[in-house]
Amino acid sequence: MGDRHLTQGQARRLSTWRGARGKSLFWQVTWNTSQYPWKAIARPHLIDNAGYILALNAVLQADTVADVRKLLPEGLHRLSRDPFDDPTVIETWI
């Protein structure tokens, strides 16, 4: 099954929904993955109460990293990529 392409409004509602249910959510921004060549993607991930991480089958998509950042919900904080991240990972927003 493919990813659902989110609008900026849907991304904002997703962030509001998870907060109301006590779940943590972060967005991982990637560039030029095999699934999305030459595109910037922000994929939401949920962290459950046991600490497990679930990547959701939904994405924000844009032509550039700068453009995909503009689609992210307001109030997030940027984390630089970890050296152990996949090379396509640019940053994480939490």
HTML snippet that shows the backbone in 3Dmol.js (N, CA, C, O; Angstrom):
<script src="https://3Dmol.org/build/3Dmol-min.js"></script>
<div id="view" style="width:600px;height:400px;position:relative"></div>
<script>
const pdb = `
ATOM      1  N   MET A   1       0.852  -1.178   0.000  1.00  0.00           N
ATOM      2  CA  MET A   1       0.000   0.000   0.000  1.00  0.00           C
ATOM      3  C   MET A   1       0.895   1.237   0.000  1.00  0.00           C
ATOM      4  O   MET A   1       1.903   1.271   0.705  1.00  0.00           O
ATOM      5  N   GLY A   2       0.540   2.238  -0.773  1.00  0.00           N
ATOM      6  CA  GLY A   2       1.325   3.455  -0.863  1.00  0.00           C
ATOM      7  C   GLY A   2       1.043   4.418   0.274  1.00  0.00           C
ATOM      8  O   GLY A   2       0.142   4.217   1.088  1.00  0.00           O
ATOM      9  N   ASP A   3       1.834   5.456   0.297  1.00  0.00           N
ATOM     10  CA  ASP A   3       1.670   6.488   1.316  1.00  0.00           C
ATOM     11  C   ASP A   3       0.517   7.423   0.980  1.00  0.00           C
ATOM     12  O   ASP A   3       0.216   7.671  -0.187  1.00  0.00           O
ATOM     13  N   ARG A   4      -0.110   7.927   2.012  1.00  0.00           N
ATOM     14  CA  ARG A   4      -1.124   8.971   1.852  1.00  0.00           C
ATOM     15  C   ARG A   4      -0.392  10.306   1.864  1.00  0.00           C
ATOM     16  O   ARG A   4       0.425  10.565   2.747  1.00  0.00           O
ATOM     17  N   HIS A   5      -0.686  11.147   0.887  1.00  0.00           N
ATOM     18  CA  HIS A   5      -0.064  12.466   0.804  1.00  0.00           C
ATOM     19  C   HIS A   5      -0.926  13.454   1.591  1.00  0.00           C
ATOM     20  O   HIS A   5      -2.086  13.694   1.257  1.00  0.00           O
ATOM     21  N   LEU A   6      -0.341  14.013   2.626  1.00  0.00           N
ATOM     22  CA  LEU A   6      -1.048  14.913   3.528  1.00  0.00           C
ATOM     23  C   LEU A   6      -0.986  16.351   3.042  1.00  0.00           C
ATOM     24  O   LEU A   6      -0.027  16.758   2.388  1.00  0.00           O
ATOM     25  N   THR A   7      -2.013  17.109   3.369  1.00  0.00           N
ATOM     26  CA  THR A   7      -1.971  18.553   3.186  1.00  0.00           C
ATOM     27  C   THR A   7      -1.405  19.159   4.466  1.00  0.00           C
ATOM     28  O   THR A   7      -1.264  18.475   5.480  1.00  0.00           O
ATOM     29  N   GLN A   8      -1.089  20.431   4.408  1.00  0.00           N
ATOM     30  CA  GLN A   8      -0.586  21.114   5.593  1.00  0.00           C
ATOM     31  C   GLN A   8      -1.628  21.082   6.722  1.00  0.00           C
ATOM     32  O   GLN A   8      -1.278  20.898   7.888  1.00  0.00           O
ATOM     33  N   GLY A   9      -2.887  21.259   6.373  1.00  0.00           N
ATOM     34  CA  GLY A   9      -3.956  21.204   7.372  1.00  0.00           C
ATOM     35  C   GLY A   9      -4.085  19.829   8.010  1.00  0.00           C
ATOM     36  O   GLY A   9      -4.302  19.724   9.217  1.00  0.00           O
ATOM     37  N   GLN A  10      -3.957  18.781   7.219  1.00  0.00           N
ATOM     38  CA  GLN A  10      -4.025  17.423   7.757  1.00  0.00           C
ATOM     39  C   GLN A  10      -2.843  17.152   8.691  1.00  0.00           C
ATOM     40  O   GLN A  10      -2.999  16.486   9.714  1.00  0.00           O
ATOM     41  N   ALA A  11      -1.677  17.660   8.345  1.00  0.00           N
ATOM     42  CA  ALA A  11      -0.504  17.490   9.205  1.00  0.00           C
ATOM     43  C   ALA A  11      -0.718  18.189  10.545  1.00  0.00           C
ATOM     44  O   ALA A  11      -0.349  17.660  11.593  1.00  0.00           O
ATOM     45  N   ARG A  12      -1.310  19.369  10.507  1.00  0.00           N
ATOM     46  CA  ARG A  12      -1.597  20.122  11.739  1.00  0.00           C
ATOM     47  C   ARG A  12      -2.605  19.358  12.596  1.00  0.00           C
ATOM     48  O   ARG A  12      -2.444  19.268  13.813  1.00  0.00           O
ATOM     49  N   ARG A  13      -3.644  18.810  11.964  1.00  0.00           N
ATOM     50  CA  ARG A  13      -4.652  18.045  12.722  1.00  0.00           C
ATOM     51  C   ARG A  13      -4.046  16.771  13.304  1.00  0.00           C
ATOM     52  O   ARG A  13      -4.400  16.378  14.416  1.00  0.00           O
ATOM     53  N   LEU A  14      -3.154  16.130  12.585  1.00  0.00           N
ATOM     54  CA  LEU A  14      -2.487  14.940  13.095  1.00  0.00           C
ATOM     55  C   LEU A  14      -1.692  15.280  14.350  1.00  0.00           C
ATOM     56  O   LEU A  14      -1.715  14.520  15.318  1.00  0.00           O
ATOM     57  N   SER A  15      -0.998  16.399  14.346  1.00  0.00           N
ATOM     58  CA  SER A  15      -0.233  16.815  15.519  1.00  0.00           C
ATOM     59  C   SER A  15      -1.160  17.108  16.702  1.00  0.00           C
ATOM     60  O   SER A  15      -0.830  16.781  17.842  1.00  0.00           O
ATOM     61  N   THR A  16      -2.301  17.715  16.440  1.00  0.00           N
ATOM     62  CA  THR A  16      -3.275  18.008  17.495  1.00  0.00           C
ATOM     63  C   THR A  16      -3.875  16.712  18.031  1.00  0.00           C
ATOM     64  O   THR A  16      -4.040  16.563  19.242  1.00  0.00           O
ATOM     65  N   TRP A  17      -4.201  15.782  17.149  1.00  0.00           N
ATOM     66  CA  TRP A  17      -4.791  14.496  17.541  1.00  0.00           C
ATOM     67  C   TRP A  17      -3.864  13.727  18.465  1.00  0.00           C
ATOM     68  O   TRP A  17      -4.300  13.233  19.505  1.00  0.00           O
ATOM     69  N   ARG A  18      -2.593  13.617  18.105  1.00  0.00           N
ATOM     70  CA  ARG A  18      -1.666  12.825  18.913  1.00  0.00           C
ATOM     71  C   ARG A  18      -1.469  13.453  20.285  1.00  0.00           C
ATOM     72  O   ARG A  18      -1.344  12.739  21.280  1.00  0.00           O
ATOM     73  N   GLY A  19      -1.438  14.788  20.347  1.00  0.00           N
ATOM     74  CA  GLY A  19      -1.267  15.459  21.639  1.00  0.00           C
ATOM     75  C   GLY A  19      -2.444  15.208  22.569  1.00  0.00           C
ATOM     76  O   GLY A  19      -2.276  15.075  23.781  1.00  0.00           O
ATOM     77  N   ALA A  20      -3.621  15.145  21.994  1.00  0.00           N
ATOM     78  CA  ALA A  20      -4.820  14.899  22.793  1.00  0.00           C
ATOM     79  C   ALA A  20      -4.859  13.472  23.325  1.00  0.00           C
ATOM     80  O   ALA A  20      -5.559  13.200  24.301  1.00  0.00           O
ATOM     81  N   ARG A  21      -4.142  12.581  22.719  1.00  0.00           N
ATOM     82  CA  ARG A  21      -4.140  11.177  23.127  1.00  0.00           C
ATOM     83  C   ARG A  21      -2.868  10.785  23.871  1.00  0.00           C
ATOM     84  O   ARG A  21      -2.653   9.604  24.146  1.00  0.00           O
ATOM     85  N   GLY A  22      -2.017  11.767  24.202  1.00  0.00           N
ATOM     86  CA  GLY A  22      -0.819  11.494  24.978  1.00  0.00           C
ATOM     87  C   GLY A  22       0.269  10.762  24.224  1.00  0.00           C
ATOM     88  O   GLY A  22       1.156  10.177  24.846  1.00  0.00           O
ATOM     89  N   LYS A  23       0.228  10.778  22.919  1.00  0.00           N
ATOM     90  CA  LYS A  23       1.258  10.137  22.101  1.00  0.00           C
ATOM     91  C   LYS A  23       2.284  11.184  21.678  1.00  0.00           C
ATOM     92  O   LYS A  23       1.952  12.354  21.489  1.00  0.00           O
ATOM     93  N   SER A  24       3.510  10.758  21.535  1.00  0.00           N
ATOM     94  CA  SER A  24       4.544  11.636  21.005  1.00  0.00           C
ATOM     95  C   SER A  24       4.633  11.420  19.505  1.00  0.00           C
ATOM     96  O   SER A  24       4.490  10.301  19.011  1.00  0.00           O
ATOM     97  N   LEU A  25       4.871  12.502  18.796  1.00  0.00           N
ATOM     98  CA  LEU A  25       4.959  12.433  17.344  1.00  0.00           C
ATOM     99  C   LEU A  25       6.171  13.246  16.900  1.00  0.00           C
ATOM    100  O   LEU A  25       6.416  14.338  17.413  1.00  0.00           O
ATOM    101  N   PHE A  26       6.921  12.712  15.951  1.00  0.00           N
ATOM    102  CA  PHE A  26       7.992  13.493  15.344  1.00  0.00           C
ATOM    103  C   PHE A  26       7.947  13.315  13.833  1.00  0.00           C
ATOM    104  O   PHE A  26       7.358  12.362  13.322  1.00  0.00           O
ATOM    105  N   TRP A  27       8.572  14.237  13.136  1.00  0.00           N
ATOM    106  CA  TRP A  27       8.611  14.225  11.676  1.00  0.00           C
ATOM    107  C   TRP A  27      10.053  14.060  11.236  1.00  0.00           C
ATOM    108  O   TRP A  27      10.930  14.797  11.687  1.00  0.00           O
ATOM    109  N   GLN A  28      10.305  13.104  10.365  1.00  0.00           N
ATOM    110  CA  GLN A  28      11.637  12.910   9.823  1.00  0.00           C
ATOM    111  C   GLN A  28      11.641  13.404   8.379  1.00  0.00           C
ATOM    112  O   GLN A  28      10.838  12.961   7.557  1.00  0.00           O
ATOM    113  N   VAL A  29      12.551  14.323   8.084  1.00  0.00           N
ATOM    114  CA  VAL A  29      12.662  14.901   6.749  1.00  0.00           C
ATOM    115  C   VAL A  29      13.767  14.167   5.998  1.00  0.00           C
ATOM    116  O   VAL A  29      14.891  14.042   6.484  1.00  0.00           O
ATOM    117  N   THR A  30      13.428  13.685   4.807  1.00  0.00           N
ATOM    118  CA  THR A  30      14.385  12.975   3.965  1.00  0.00           C
ATOM    119  C   THR A  30      14.449  13.627   2.588  1.00  0.00           C
ATOM    120  O   THR A  30      13.551  14.361   2.177  1.00  0.00           O
ATOM    121  N   TRP A  31      15.543  13.333   1.891  1.00  0.00           N
ATOM    122  CA  TRP A  31      15.731  13.850   0.542  1.00  0.00           C
ATOM    123  C   TRP A  31      16.195  12.728  -0.372  1.00  0.00           C
ATOM    124  O   TRP A  31      17.101  11.972  -0.024  1.00  0.00           O
ATOM    125  N   ASN A  32      15.573  12.619  -1.543  1.00  0.00           N
ATOM    126  CA  ASN A  32      16.015  11.741  -2.608  1.00  0.00           C
ATOM    127  C   ASN A  32      16.060  10.261  -2.181  1.00  0.00           C
ATOM    128  O   ASN A  32      17.071   9.586  -2.371  1.00  0.00           O
ATOM    129  N   THR A  33      14.980   9.780  -1.617  1.00  0.00           N
ATOM    130  CA  THR A  33      14.904   8.363  -1.266  1.00  0.00           C
ATOM    131  C   THR A  33      14.550   7.553  -2.507  1.00  0.00           C
ATOM    132  O   THR A  33      14.160   8.115  -3.531  1.00  0.00           O
ATOM    133  N   SER A  34      14.685   6.235  -2.417  1.00  0.00           N
ATOM    134  CA  SER A  34      14.349   5.395  -3.579  1.00  0.00           C
ATOM    135  C   SER A  34      12.860   5.484  -3.913  1.00  0.00           C
ATOM    136  O   SER A  34      12.476   5.375  -5.077  1.00  0.00           O
ATOM    137  N   GLN A  35      12.032   5.678  -2.903  1.00  0.00           N
ATOM    138  CA  GLN A  35      10.584   5.780  -3.120  1.00  0.00           C
ATOM    139  C   GLN A  35      10.182   7.153  -3.679  1.00  0.00           C
ATOM    140  O   GLN A  35       9.204   7.268  -4.417  1.00  0.00           O
ATOM    141  N   TYR A  36      10.950   8.191  -3.318  1.00  0.00           N
ATOM    142  CA  TYR A  36      10.655   9.562  -3.751  1.00  0.00           C
ATOM    143  C   TYR A  36      11.930  10.223  -4.287  1.00  0.00           C
ATOM    144  O   TYR A  36      12.494  11.098  -3.630  1.00  0.00           O
ATOM    145  N   PRO A  37      12.389   9.809  -5.484  1.00  0.00           N
ATOM    146  CA  PRO A  37      13.620  10.397  -6.021  1.00  0.00           C
ATOM    147  C   PRO A  37      13.481  11.892  -6.285  1.00  0.00           C
ATOM    148  O   PRO A  37      12.486  12.356  -6.842  1.00  0.00           O
ATOM    149  N   TRP A  38      14.498  12.625  -5.873  1.00  0.00           N
ATOM    150  CA  TRP A  38      14.597  14.074  -6.073  1.00  0.00           C
ATOM    151  C   TRP A  38      13.442  14.848  -5.460  1.00  0.00           C
ATOM    152  O   TRP A  38      13.066  15.913  -5.950  1.00  0.00           O
ATOM    153  N   LYS A  39      12.884  14.307  -4.387  1.00  0.00           N
ATOM    154  CA  LYS A  39      11.814  14.982  -3.641  1.00  0.00           C
ATOM    155  C   LYS A  39      12.188  15.047  -2.163  1.00  0.00           C
ATOM    156  O   LYS A  39      12.938  14.211  -1.660  1.00  0.00           O
ATOM    157  N   ALA A  40      11.658  16.046  -1.487  1.00  0.00           N
ATOM    158  CA  ALA A  40      11.788  16.157  -0.029  1.00  0.00           C
ATOM    159  C   ALA A  40      10.510  15.613   0.590  1.00  0.00           C
ATOM    160  O   ALA A  40       9.403  15.933   0.156  1.00  0.00           O
ATOM    161  N   ILE A  41      10.684  14.790   1.603  1.00  0.00           N
ATOM    162  CA  ILE A  41       9.553  14.135   2.268  1.00  0.00           C
ATOM    163  C   ILE A  41       9.653  14.385   3.770  1.00  0.00           C
ATOM    164  O   ILE A  41      10.747  14.341   4.334  1.00  0.00           O
ATOM    165  N   ALA A  42       8.533  14.643   4.413  1.00  0.00           N
ATOM    166  CA  ALA A  42       8.445  14.663   5.877  1.00  0.00           C
ATOM    167  C   ALA A  42       7.450  13.572   6.256  1.00  0.00           C
ATOM    168  O   ALA A  42       6.274  13.628   5.894  1.00  0.00           O
ATOM    169  N   ARG A  43       7.945  12.580   6.992  1.00  0.00           N
ATOM    170  CA  ARG A  43       7.104  11.451   7.389  1.00  0.00           C
ATOM    171  C   ARG A  43       6.878  11.503   8.903  1.00  0.00           C
ATOM    172  O   ARG A  43       7.839  11.600   9.666  1.00  0.00           O
ATOM    173  N   PRO A  44       5.606  11.438   9.347  1.00  0.00           N
ATOM    174  CA  PRO A  44       5.340  11.407  10.791  1.00  0.00           C
ATOM    175  C   PRO A  44       5.613  10.028  11.375  1.00  0.00           C
ATOM    176  O   PRO A  44       5.382   9.003  10.734  1.00  0.00           O
ATOM    177  N   HIS A  45       6.107  10.030  12.603  1.00  0.00           N
ATOM    178  CA  HIS A  45       6.369   8.806  13.367  1.00  0.00           C
ATOM    179  C   HIS A  45       5.730   8.966  14.745  1.00  0.00           C
ATOM    180  O   HIS A  45       5.855  10.018  15.372  1.00  0.00           O
ATOM    181  N   LEU A  46       5.055   7.935  15.208  1.00  0.00           N
ATOM    182  CA  LEU A  46       4.473   7.921  16.551  1.00  0.00           C
ATOM    183  C   LEU A  46       5.374   7.147  17.498  1.00  0.00           C
ATOM    184  O   LEU A  46       5.978   6.144  17.116  1.00  0.00           O
ATOM    185  N   ILE A  47       5.460   7.614  18.722  1.00  0.00           N
ATOM    186  CA  ILE A  47       6.146   6.886  19.788  1.00  0.00           C
ATOM    187  C   ILE A  47       5.069   6.472  20.783  1.00  0.00           C
ATOM    188  O   ILE A  47       4.404   7.321  21.377  1.00  0.00           O
ATOM    189  N   ASP A  48       4.899   5.160  20.964  1.00  0.00           N
ATOM    190  CA  ASP A  48       3.851   4.700  21.869  1.00  0.00           C
ATOM    191  C   ASP A  48       4.333   4.720  23.316  1.00  0.00           C
ATOM    192  O   ASP A  48       5.487   5.051  23.589  1.00  0.00           O
ATOM    193  N   ASN A  49       3.456   4.370  24.226  1.00  0.00           N
ATOM    194  CA  ASN A  49       3.767   4.432  25.657  1.00  0.00           C
ATOM    195  C   ASN A  49       4.898   3.498  26.061  1.00  0.00           C
ATOM    196  O   ASN A  49       5.547   3.724  27.082  1.00  0.00           O
ATOM    197  N   ALA A  50       5.145   2.455  25.282  1.00  0.00           N
ATOM    198  CA  ALA A  50       6.232   1.520  25.574  1.00  0.00           C
ATOM    199  C   ALA A  50       7.550   1.963  24.935  1.00  0.00           C
ATOM    200  O   ALA A  50       8.582   1.321  25.131  1.00  0.00           O
ATOM    201  N   GLY A  51       7.516   3.057  24.173  1.00  0.00           N
ATOM    202  CA  GLY A  51       8.723   3.568  23.546  1.00  0.00           C
ATOM    203  C   GLY A  51       8.982   3.055  22.147  1.00  0.00           C
ATOM    204  O   GLY A  51      10.029   3.341  21.566  1.00  0.00           O
ATOM    205  N   TYR A  52       8.035   2.292  21.592  1.00  0.00           N
ATOM    206  CA  TYR A  52       8.192   1.797  20.228  1.00  0.00           C
ATOM    207  C   TYR A  52       7.874   2.896  19.225  1.00  0.00           C
ATOM    208  O   TYR A  52       6.975   3.707  19.449  1.00  0.00           O
ATOM    209  N   ILE A  53       8.605   2.923  18.128  1.00  0.00           N
ATOM    210  CA  ILE A  53       8.414   3.937  17.093  1.00  0.00           C
ATOM    211  C   ILE A  53       7.718   3.312  15.889  1.00  0.00           C
ATOM    212  O   ILE A  53       8.116   2.253  15.403  1.00  0.00           O
ATOM    213  N   LEU A  54       6.674   3.983  15.420  1.00  0.00           N
ATOM    214  CA  LEU A  54       5.903   3.524  14.270  1.00  0.00           C
ATOM    215  C   LEU A  54       5.918   4.614  13.203  1.00  0.00           C
ATOM    216  O   LEU A  54       5.388   5.704  13.419  1.00  0.00           O
ATOM    217  N   ALA A  55       6.523   4.323  12.053  1.00  0.00           N
ATOM    218  CA  ALA A  55       6.484   5.246  10.919  1.00  0.00           C
ATOM    219  C   ALA A  55       5.114   5.130  10.258  1.00  0.00           C
ATOM    220  O   ALA A  55       4.687   4.033   9.899  1.00  0.00           O
ATOM    221  N   LEU A  56       4.435   6.243  10.100  1.00  0.00           N
ATOM    222  CA  LEU A  56       3.099   6.237   9.511  1.00  0.00           C
ATOM    223  C   LEU A  56       3.180   6.211   7.988  1.00  0.00           C
ATOM    224  O   LEU A  56       4.152   6.687   7.402  1.00  0.00           O
ATOM    225  N   ASN A  57       2.162   5.656   7.360  1.00  0.00           N
ATOM    226  CA  ASN A  57       2.066   5.602   5.892  1.00  0.00           C
ATOM    227  C   ASN A  57       1.433   6.883   5.373  1.00  0.00           C
ATOM    228  O   ASN A  57       0.413   6.862   4.684  1.00  0.00           O
ATOM    229  N   ALA A  58       2.062   7.997   5.723  1.00  0.00           N
ATOM    230  CA  ALA A  58       1.578   9.309   5.313  1.00  0.00           C
ATOM    231  C   ALA A  58       2.796  10.217   5.180  1.00  0.00           C
ATOM    232  O   ALA A  58       3.769  10.066   5.919  1.00  0.00           O
ATOM    233  N   VAL A  59       2.747  11.151   4.247  1.00  0.00           N
ATOM    234  CA  VAL A  59       3.882  12.044   4.027  1.00  0.00           C
ATOM    235  C   VAL A  59       3.427  13.429   3.601  1.00  0.00           C
ATOM    236  O   VAL A  59       2.357  13.611   3.020  1.00  0.00           O
ATOM    237  N   LEU A  60       4.275  14.391   3.909  1.00  0.00           N
ATOM    238  CA  LEU A  60       4.233  15.695   3.265  1.00  0.00           C
ATOM    239  C   LEU A  60       5.299  15.644   2.181  1.00  0.00           C
ATOM    240  O   LEU A  60       6.395  15.141   2.428  1.00  0.00           O
ATOM    241  N   GLN A  61       5.012  16.144   1.002  1.00  0.00           N
ATOM    242  CA  GLN A  61       5.970  16.070  -0.107  1.00  0.00           C
ATOM    243  C   GLN A  61       6.146  17.441  -0.732  1.00  0.00           C
ATOM    244  O   GLN A  61       5.187  18.196  -0.891  1.00  0.00           O
ATOM    245  N   ALA A  62       7.400  17.754  -1.088  1.00  0.00           N
ATOM    246  CA  ALA A  62       7.698  19.005  -1.785  1.00  0.00           C
ATOM    247  C   ALA A  62       8.933  18.800  -2.661  1.00  0.00           C
ATOM    248  O   ALA A  62       9.609  17.775  -2.579  1.00  0.00           O
ATOM    249  N   ASP A  63       9.207  19.787  -3.493  1.00  0.00           N
ATOM    250  CA  ASP A  63      10.355  19.697  -4.390  1.00  0.00           C
ATOM    251  C   ASP A  63      11.681  19.979  -3.687  1.00  0.00           C
ATOM    252  O   ASP A  63      12.731  19.528  -4.144  1.00  0.00           O
ATOM    253  N   THR A  64      11.642  20.719  -2.584  1.00  0.00           N
ATOM    254  CA  THR A  64      12.869  21.061  -1.864  1.00  0.00           C
ATOM    255  C   THR A  64      12.670  20.845  -0.368  1.00  0.00           C
ATOM    256  O   THR A  64      11.542  20.787   0.122  1.00  0.00           O
ATOM    257  N   VAL A  65      13.777  20.729   0.341  1.00  0.00           N
ATOM    258  CA  VAL A  65      13.715  20.600   1.803  1.00  0.00           C
ATOM    259  C   VAL A  65      13.110  21.873   2.402  1.00  0.00           C
ATOM    260  O   VAL A  65      12.299  21.800   3.325  1.00  0.00           O
ATOM    261  N   ALA A  66      13.497  23.024   1.886  1.00  0.00           N
ATOM    262  CA  ALA A  66      12.945  24.289   2.387  1.00  0.00           C
ATOM    263  C   ALA A  66      11.426  24.324   2.239  1.00  0.00           C
ATOM    264  O   ALA A  66      10.726  24.805   3.130  1.00  0.00           O
ATOM    265  N   ASP A  67      10.920  23.821   1.128  1.00  0.00           N
ATOM    266  CA  ASP A  67       9.469  23.817   0.906  1.00  0.00           C
ATOM    267  C   ASP A  67       8.749  22.830   1.809  1.00  0.00           C
ATOM    268  O   ASP A  67       7.650  23.123   2.280  1.00  0.00           O
ATOM    269  N   VAL A  68       9.342  21.663   2.064  1.00  0.00           N
ATOM    270  CA  VAL A  68       8.672  20.701   2.940  1.00  0.00           C
ATOM    271  C   VAL A  68       8.668  21.222   4.386  1.00  0.00           C
ATOM    272  O   VAL A  68       7.735  20.943   5.138  1.00  0.00           O
ATOM    273  N   ARG A  69       9.700  21.971   4.775  1.00  0.00           N
ATOM    274  CA  ARG A  69       9.726  22.577   6.122  1.00  0.00           C
ATOM    275  C   ARG A  69       8.542  23.526   6.318  1.00  0.00           C
ATOM    276  O   ARG A  69       7.976  23.600   7.408  1.00  0.00           O
ATOM    277  N   LYS A  70       8.175  24.243   5.270  1.00  0.00           N
ATOM    278  CA  LYS A  70       7.054  25.187   5.343  1.00  0.00           C
ATOM    279  C   LYS A  70       5.726  24.480   5.578  1.00  0.00           C
ATOM    280  O   LYS A  70       4.779  25.091   6.074  1.00  0.00           O
ATOM    281  N   LEU A  71       5.645  23.201   5.229  1.00  0.00           N
ATOM    282  CA  LEU A  71       4.407  22.436   5.391  1.00  0.00           C
ATOM    283  C   LEU A  71       4.259  21.829   6.787  1.00  0.00           C
ATOM    284  O   LEU A  71       3.160  21.437   7.178  1.00  0.00           O
ATOM    285  N   LEU A  72       5.359  21.750   7.538  1.00  0.00           N
ATOM    286  CA  LEU A  72       5.310  21.140   8.878  1.00  0.00           C
ATOM    287  C   LEU A  72       4.465  21.985   9.824  1.00  0.00           C
ATOM    288  O   LEU A  72       4.397  23.206   9.679  1.00  0.00           O
ATOM    289  N   PRO A  73       3.819  21.336  10.794  1.00  0.00           N
ATOM    290  CA  PRO A  73       3.051  22.096  11.781  1.00  0.00           C
ATOM    291  C   PRO A  73       3.947  23.080  12.540  1.00  0.00           C
ATOM    292  O   PRO A  73       5.133  22.824  12.748  1.00  0.00           O
ATOM    293  N   GLU A  74       3.368  24.190  12.943  1.00  0.00           N
ATOM    294  CA  GLU A  74       4.107  25.207  13.698  1.00  0.00           C
ATOM    295  C   GLU A  74       4.452  24.692  15.093  1.00  0.00           C
ATOM    296  O   GLU A  74       3.791  23.795  15.617  1.00  0.00           O
ATOM    297  N   GLY A  75       5.486  25.268  15.680  1.00  0.00           N
ATOM    298  CA  GLY A  75       5.847  24.972  17.060  1.00  0.00           C
ATOM    299  C   GLY A  75       6.786  23.791  17.244  1.00  0.00           C
ATOM    300  O   GLY A  75       7.058  23.393  18.376  1.00  0.00           O
ATOM    301  N   LEU A  76       7.286  23.226  16.155  1.00  0.00           N
ATOM    302  CA  LEU A  76       8.206  22.096  16.261  1.00  0.00           C
ATOM    303  C   LEU A  76       9.638  22.603  16.419  1.00  0.00           C
ATOM    304  O   LEU A  76       9.949  23.745  16.083  1.00  0.00           O
ATOM    305  N   HIS A  77      10.503  21.728  16.938  1.00  0.00           N
ATOM    306  CA  HIS A  77      11.914  22.053  17.122  1.00  0.00           C
ATOM    307  C   HIS A  77      12.755  21.124  16.254  1.00  0.00           C
ATOM    308  O   HIS A  77      12.519  19.917  16.210  1.00  0.00           O
ATOM    309  N   ARG A  78      13.729  21.693  15.571  1.00  0.00           N
ATOM    310  CA  ARG A  78      14.580  20.946  14.643  1.00  0.00           C
ATOM    311  C   ARG A  78      15.742  20.278  15.366  1.00  0.00           C
ATOM    312  O   ARG A  78      16.419  20.895  16.189  1.00  0.00           O
ATOM    313  N   LEU A  79      15.960  19.000  15.041  1.00  0.00           N
ATOM    314  CA  LEU A  79      17.125  18.256  15.514  1.00  0.00           C
ATOM    315  C   LEU A  79      17.966  17.896  14.291  1.00  0.00           C
ATOM    316  O   LEU A  79      17.439  17.428  13.282  1.00  0.00           O
ATOM    317  N   SER A  80      19.255  18.114  14.386  1.00  0.00           N
ATOM    318  CA  SER A  80      20.148  17.737  13.286  1.00  0.00           C
ATOM    319  C   SER A  80      20.169  16.232  13.130  1.00  0.00           C
ATOM    320  O   SER A  80      19.807  15.495  14.046  1.00  0.00           O
ATOM    321  N   ARG A  81      20.594  15.785  11.969  1.00  0.00           N
ATOM    322  CA  ARG A  81      20.649  14.347  11.729  1.00  0.00           C
ATOM    323  C   ARG A  81      21.691  13.710  12.629  1.00  0.00           C
ATOM    324  O   ARG A  81      22.717  14.310  12.948  1.00  0.00           O
ATOM    325  N   ASP A  82      21.408  12.498  13.023  1.00  0.00           N
ATOM    326  CA  ASP A  82      22.318  11.692  13.822  1.00  0.00           C
ATOM    327  C   ASP A  82      23.277  10.980  12.867  1.00  0.00           C
ATOM    328  O   ASP A  82      22.861  10.578  11.781  1.00  0.00           O
ATOM    329  N   PRO A  83      24.538  10.815  13.238  1.00  0.00           N
ATOM    330  CA  PRO A  83      25.475  10.116  12.353  1.00  0.00           C
ATOM    331  C   PRO A  83      25.041   8.692  11.988  1.00  0.00           C
ATOM    332  O   PRO A  83      25.483   8.144  10.978  1.00  0.00           O
ATOM    333  N   PHE A  84      24.181   8.102  12.808  1.00  0.00           N
ATOM    334  CA  PHE A  84      23.708   6.741  12.543  1.00  0.00           C
ATOM    335  C   PHE A  84      22.465   6.710  11.655  1.00  0.00           C
ATOM    336  O   PHE A  84      22.019   5.632  11.262  1.00  0.00           O
ATOM    337  N   ASP A  85      21.899   7.877  11.332  1.00  0.00           N
ATOM    338  CA  ASP A  85      20.729   7.933  10.449  1.00  0.00           C
ATOM    339  C   ASP A  85      21.099   7.477   9.044  1.00  0.00           C
ATOM    340  O   ASP A  85      22.258   7.539   8.634  1.00  0.00           O
ATOM    341  N   ASP A  86      20.092   7.021   8.326  1.00  0.00           N
ATOM    342  CA  ASP A  86      20.261   6.718   6.909  1.00  0.00           C
ATOM    343  C   ASP A  86      20.752   7.985   6.204  1.00  0.00           C
ATOM    344  O   ASP A  86      20.354   9.086   6.586  1.00  0.00           O
ATOM    345  N   PRO A  87      21.599   7.858   5.192  1.00  0.00           N
ATOM    346  CA  PRO A  87      22.111   9.051   4.498  1.00  0.00           C
ATOM    347  C   PRO A  87      21.037   9.951   3.887  1.00  0.00           C
ATOM    348  O   PRO A  87      21.294  11.127   3.633  1.00  0.00           O
ATOM    349  N   THR A  88      19.844   9.417   3.650  1.00  0.00           N
ATOM    350  CA  THR A  88      18.779  10.249   3.066  1.00  0.00           C
ATOM    351  C   THR A  88      18.111  11.149   4.107  1.00  0.00           C
ATOM    352  O   THR A  88      17.391  12.077   3.740  1.00  0.00           O
ATOM    353  N   VAL A  89      18.337  10.892   5.402  1.00  0.00           N
ATOM    354  CA  VAL A  89      17.732  11.700   6.469  1.00  0.00           C
ATOM    355  C   VAL A  89      18.466  13.032   6.575  1.00  0.00           C
ATOM    356  O   VAL A  89      19.688  13.082   6.720  1.00  0.00           O
ATOM    357  N   ILE A  90      17.693  14.099   6.499  1.00  0.00           N
ATOM    358  CA  ILE A  90      18.240  15.450   6.595  1.00  0.00           C
ATOM    359  C   ILE A  90      18.150  15.971   8.029  1.00  0.00           C
ATOM    360  O   ILE A  90      19.109  16.537   8.555  1.00  0.00           O
ATOM    361  N   GLU A  91      16.978  15.772   8.658  1.00  0.00           N
ATOM    362  CA  GLU A  91      16.726  16.305  10.004  1.00  0.00           C
ATOM    363  C   GLU A  91      15.455  15.684  10.567  1.00  0.00           C
ATOM    364  O   GLU A  91      14.702  15.008   9.868  1.00  0.00           O
ATOM    365  N   THR A  92      15.244  15.938  11.854  1.00  0.00           N
ATOM    366  CA  THR A  92      14.042  15.472  12.540  1.00  0.00           C
ATOM    367  C   THR A  92      13.423  16.678  13.254  1.00  0.00           C
ATOM    368  O   THR A  92      14.128  17.522  13.806  1.00  0.00           O
ATOM    369  N   TRP A  93      12.089  16.737  13.229  1.00  0.00           N
ATOM    370  CA  TRP A  93      11.348  17.802  13.911  1.00  0.00           C
ATOM    371  C   TRP A  93      10.468  17.169  14.966  1.00  0.00           C
ATOM    372  O   TRP A  93       9.730  16.223  14.690  1.00  0.00           O
ATOM    373  N   ILE A  94      10.550  17.699  16.185  1.00  0.00           N
ATOM    374  CA  ILE A  94       9.787  17.147  17.289  1.00  0.00           C
ATOM    375  C   ILE A  94       9.049  18.252  18.048  1.00  0.00           C
ATOM    376  O   ILE A  94       8.348  17.970  19.020  1.00  0.00           O
TER     377      ILE A  94
END
`;
const viewer = $3Dmol.createViewer("view");
viewer.addModel(pdb, "pdb");
viewer.setStyle({}, {cartoon: {color: "spectrum"}});
viewer.zoomTo();
viewer.render();
</script>
